[in-house]
Structure formats: structure tokens, C-alpha cells
Amino acid sequence: MPLYLRAGVVWLGGIVVLLGVFLFMAYVTGWPASPDSCVSTGCYCEAFNLADVQAGARGIRQPVNTWGNLYAIVTSGIIAIVLGIDRYRGAAGNAMRSDSWKADAYVFAALFLGLGSMWLHASISAAVSWMDGLSMYVFTAFLVFYTLDRGFVRHQVSETARKWTFWIGYPATAVLLTVIGAAGVDSFLLILALVLVYAGLEFFYARFIWEPWGVFYWIVGAASMENAVLFWVLSKSGKPLCDPTSWFQPHGLLWHPLAGVMALMMFFYWRRDGISSGAGASAPAQPSGDGWA
């Protein structure tokens, strides 16, 4: 298989597997009859039939909040296309322009960020809602470990140490936080902790990419995430933007897609790594460091 097609295969394979299993459970087997704890607080505003949840009936409990997550097919698809073009042209200089499997992992992380969230909103079942948490931790942990990897390059840490730190630490962290979240710890606090670690690494270890386009992409991504969180808060059950029976659900139509914009902007930000800004503040070029890529 040509290298430039690999990201597309990861993208398409992720869609087939994630959506395939999702649709099978939604319309063939039905969901596990295990109401999620969010039932007591309204489950992010959109109305749903509690009897269906309790019976594990087939179907989609919150259609807008569920199908709004399909944005991820578009955002991750753009990442896969740009990555494929870079690889076709032989672009290099950092992992997001090269043969690195880290870039392919990000294609999946950006896709899963949306398609994983669908499981909670479609089922309102505790037995599968952990997929929502896992998708958030898979994405946010990537921010941490990829930024740590960028810092390793700057500080000349060995390629072997970089490889093992990323490919063991990254998935292990995502799984561990999923288990902790499923045990009852507030996912918001866990995500916030990862974001704070990311920010520390970005500005004090890896060094922010002070390249004009890089700065632009990062600011747009940060602004998108800030607005997404604002809509997430204001559209919770009982909050000003919540109307359970309306077709317009800010949680599904604003919070989810804006998170996708942030994921896309982070990819374009990382692609500027190693590109001179004239001030010399950008991080040095980053090889793939995968060894077996």
C-alpha cells in the first residue's frame, strides 16, 4: 500500500468499525438496559424516552446530540487528506508531515472524538457510555504525549525513549483515565488536568510554535474550544440555552462541532513545527522517531 494512502485507510477503517458496531447495537441488538447516571440531571438537555433506556430498546435516544457527532468524519477526513498530500509530495520536517504513525494515530483520535461520543447520547446506557469518556481521553492524552514528544526532540532525548514513552504512555493514560472516570470521578476534572499538563508542556518544555500561521491556527483552535465549553455549560439541562424538545440543541450542534474545529486547528498548528518564523522561536524539525514506520 502506498504510504500516502495510509492515513485514508486509518480514517475509513475507523469509520467502518466504529459506526458499524454502533449501528448494529442501535438497530439490531438494542442497547444494554443500564441507565447512565446522567439520567438524574437530564443528560445534556435533549429529551429522551426513559422507558426505552430502562428497557434497552433499539433506536437513538437523543438524535441531535448523537448525529451531531458526525462532524468528526469531516474534520478527521481533512486531516487524512492533507497528511496524504504531504506524504505524496515527500514532505517532512515534523511528524505531522512525515511517515510517522503518530500522525495516523491523530487521524483516529480526531475521528473517535466524535464517533465515541455518539454511544452515550444514542444509548444513555452506563454499559457503553464509557466510550464517550474514552474518546475524550484518547484525544486529550494525545495533546499531552505528542507535545511531550516535541519537547523530547528539542531537548535531544533519544529516539528509543521517545518511541516507548509515546506508544506506551499515551494509550495507557487514556485507558487509565477511562477506568477512573467510569469509577465516578468527574470527567471534566480529568480532562482539565490533562489540558493543564498540555499547557505546561506547550509553553515551558516543548516551546510554543512562534510561526505566524502556527500562532493563527493555535488561537483559532483555543477560541473554538473556549466557545465550545461555553455552549456546553449553557446548554446543560436547566441552563439558559436548554430546550429539551427543540430541534436546536447547542450541545450537539455547537459544542461537538467546535471541538472538532479545535482538533483540526491543532493538526495545522503542529504542521508548522520547524518552519522558520524569522525569529528562531519555532521548535526544531522533528523526524518520525517511530523506527518501524
N, C-alpha and C positions, 0 to 999 in steps of 0.2 A: 504494500500500500504506500503510495507517495506520502511523504511527510506532510505536505501542505493540506492533505485531506484528513489528517488525524483528529484535529480539533472538531471538524464537522462530524466525524464518526462518534466522538465522545458526546457531542451535542445530540445527535439523532438517537444514539443508543440510550442516553439518559431519558429522552422523551418517551421512547418506546417502553422502557422498563417502568419508569415512574408512573406514567399515565396509564400504561397497560394494566398494571396491578391495581391502580386507583380505580379505573373504570370497571374492572372485574368485580371489585368489592362493592362499589357503589350500585351496580346494576345487575349483578348476578348473585353474589353470596349475601349481600347486605352487610351492615357494619356490626361489630360486636356491641351487644347491649350493655354498655358500661358508661353511663352518663359522666361527662367530664365535670370537673369541679367548677368550671366556668358557668355552669347552668345556674348557680346561685346568684351570679352577678350579671346575667344576660348574654354572656358570650359575644361581646363586641357588637352589641346593638341589634343586628339584623334578626328579625323574628324567625322562629323555627318551631316545629311541632314537637313538643316534649314527649308525647306519646310515641312518636316514631323513634325518638332517641332511646327511650326505655325499652322499646321492642326490638331495636336493632334492624329496623326496616330498611329496605333498599331505597336509594334515592339520595338527593342532595339537600341537606338541612338548610344551609344558607347559600343560595345560588350566587348572589352578587359577591359576597366575600370569598366564595370558592372560585368562581370563574375569573374574577379579577386577577387572580394569581397567574393567569396565562400570559401576563406581560413578560414573564421570565423567559418564555420561549423566544420572544423578540430580542430582549436585551442580551441574553446569552448567545443567541444566534449571531448578533452583530459582532460580539467578541470573537466567536469562532471564525466568522468570515474575515475579519481584519487580521486575526492571527494566521489564518491560512494564506492570505495575500502576502503577509510579511515572510512567511516561510517559503512561499513560491518564489519570491524575489530574492531570497537568500539573506534577508535582513537579520541582523544580530546586534549585539551590544548589551542586551539585558535579557533576562529570562522571558519577559513578555513579548519579545520579538524573535525568539530563537526556537530551538528544538526541545526546549525544556518541558518535561512532564508537569512542572509546576503550573505552566500556562494552561495546559489541558485540564488540570485539577481545578483551576479557576473557572473555566468554562462550565464545569459541572457544578461548582459551588454557586455560581450566579444562576444557573438553571434551577437547582434544588432549592434555592432561597424562596422561589415562588411555588414550585410544584410540591414542596414539602409542606408548606402552609395549607395547601388545599385539604389535607387529610383531617385537620382539626375542624375546619368550617363545614366540610361536607358531612362529617360524621357526628360531631360533638360527642365523641366517644373517647374516654380515657385510655382505652386499649390501643388506640392508634394515634391519638393526638400528640404523643411524644415525637412523632415525625416532624411536627411543626417546630418543636424545640431543637431537634437535631439539625434541621435545615438552617436555623439561625446560628447555631454554634459552628456548623461546618463553614459558614460564610465568615463569621466574625473571627473565629480562630485562624482562618486563612490570613486575615489582615495582620494578625499578630505575628504569625510564623513567617509569612513572606517578608514582612518588614524586618523581622529579626534576621532573616537570611540576607537582606540587603545590607544590614549593618555588619554582618559577618564578612561580606565582601569588602566593605570599607576598611574593616579592621584586620583584614588578611587572615581570617580564620580558615583552616584547611578545608578543602573541598569535601573530604570524607566526613568531617564534623558537621559541615553544613547539610550534607545529604541526610545523615542519620537524625540530626535534630529536627529537620523539617518533616521527613517521612514517618518518623515515629511520634514526635511531639505533637504534630498537627492533628492526625486522626485520633490519637489517644486523648487529647484535650477535648475534642468535640464529643467523643463518646462519654468521657467522664462527666462533663457538664450536663449532658443529656440525662445521665443517671441521677445526678444531683438535682436537676430540675424536676425530674419525674418523682423524686422523693418529697417534693413540696417546697423547695427553695424557689423564691420568686425569680422567674426567668429574666425579668427586667434588670434585677441586680447583677445577675451573672453576665448578661450582655454588657451592662455598664462597666463592669470590672474589666472585661476584655477590651472595650473601647478605650478605657483609661490606660491600660497596658500598651495598646497600639499607639496612642498619642505620645506616651513617654518614649517608646522606641522610635517613633517617627521623627520627633524633634530633638531627641537627646542622644540617640545611638545611630540610627540609620542615616540621619540628616535629611531634612525636607528637600525635595527636588526644586531648587530655585531656578527653574527654567520657565519662561513666560507662559507657554501653553500648559506646562505641567501645573503651574500655580492656578491657572484658569480652571483646569479640569478638577483640581482638588477643591477649589472654592465652590464650584457648581455642585460637586458631589456632597460637600459638607452642608451646603444650603438645602439641597434636596432632602438630606437626612433630617435636618433640623425641622423642616416643614412637615416631613413625614411623621415625625414624633409628635408634632403639634396636632396634626389631624388624628393621630392615634389616640391621644389623650382626650381631645374634644369630642370624638365620636364614640367614646365608650358608652355603655348603657347608662342612661340618666344624665349624660352630659349635653351641652347645648346643641351639638351637631347630630345628635342621635334621634332618628325617627325610625323605629323598628319596621314599620310597614312600607317605608318609602323605597322606590327603586334606586334612589341615590344614597348609597352607603359609602361615606368617606373612608371608612376602614378598608373596604375592598377596592374602591376606585381611586383613592388618593394615597393612603398610607402604603399599600402594596406597590403600586407602580413607581412612586417616588423612591422607595427603597431600591427598586430596580435601576432607576436613573443613577443613584449613588454607586451601585455596583459597576455600572457601565463607565462612569466617570473615573472610578479608581483604576480600571483597566487602562484607560487612556492616559491617566496620570503616570502610572508605572511605565508605560511605553516611552515616556520622555526621560527615563533614567539614563544617565550617561551622556545626554545631549547637552552640549555646551550652551550656557546662557550668557557667556561673556564675562561672568563674574566668578566662575570656577566653583560655584557652590553646589552644583549638582553632583549626585553620587557617581562614582566611577562606573565604567561599563561592567556589566555582570554577565559572566558566562552561564551556561545552563547549570553546571555543577551536578548534573544527575548521573554522570558516569555511564549508565546503561541506556541513556536516551538516544 
